[in-house]
Amino acid sequence: MAMFYIFAIKWVFKDTGKELAIVNGFTFYKHKQMQRTNTWSCTRGSPCNARIIVTNDTTRMVTRKYLIHNHKPPNFIIEDGMYIRI
């Protein structure tokens, strides 16, 4: 029996213009850009290995994921599509 894990990705911008992905309250930054996919890593960095791999076309389909974090999510608000850390 196949198991499915359903989650939503919210795409927002920082005040610097950089894009962030938010999944289950955790933030991810674009770590690596390949020809067909982008790797988004947890903004906490090492030692957290959480990441998502997403196609870099307009569909942004998740091809792989590792969503286990070793820390609590950051405190932030989203205002007019902008990420604000509090």
N, C-alpha and C positions, 0 to 999 in steps of 0.2 A: 504494500500500500504506500503510495506516495504521500509525503507530507508537504504542505505549502505554508510558507510564512508570509503573511500579508503585512506590508508596511507602506507608508507613504513617504515620499521625499518632498520636502518643501525647499524651493530654491530661493535664496535671498542674497542681498549684497551687503558688504561692509561699507563703511564710509570711505574706504580707500578705493572702492570700485571692484574689489575682488569678490567673486561669487563664493557662496557657501551652500552646502547641502545640509539639511537638518532631517535626521531620522530618529524617531523615538526620543526627541529632546536632546540628542547629541549632535554636535556640529562636525562637519567634514570639509576639508579643503582639497582643491585639485592638486594632487601630489605628482602625478605623472600623466603625460599626454602621449598616447600612441596613435597609430594610423586610424584604427577603428574604435578604440575605447579610451576612456580616461579612468585613472585610479584616483579615488577620493579617500583620503586617510583622515582619521580622527584628529581634530585640531589639538588635542592634548599631547600628541606626539609620543615618543618612546617613554615608557614601555607599553603603551596601549597599541595593540595591533589591529584594532577595528578598521575595516575599510570596505568600500563598495566599488565595484567595477561597472561602469556604465558606458553604453554606446555613445559616441560623440556626435551622433546625428540628432535631428530634431525630436526623435522619440525618446531618447535618453532611457533606454531599457536597461535594467539591471541584468548583467550577465553572471556576476558572482558577488558574494557578500560574506563578510565575517563581522557580525554585529555584537560580539562579546567585548564589553569594556571592563577595565579594572578600576574604574573610578565613577564618581557621580557625574551627571550631566552638568554643563555650565549654566549659570544663571544669566538669562538674557530676555529681552523683549524684542518683538518685531514691530516696527512702526513705519507705515507706508512702504513696506517691502524692504526696509533696511534693518539689519541686525545691529542691536545695541546691547553690549555686554554690561551687566549690572553687578 
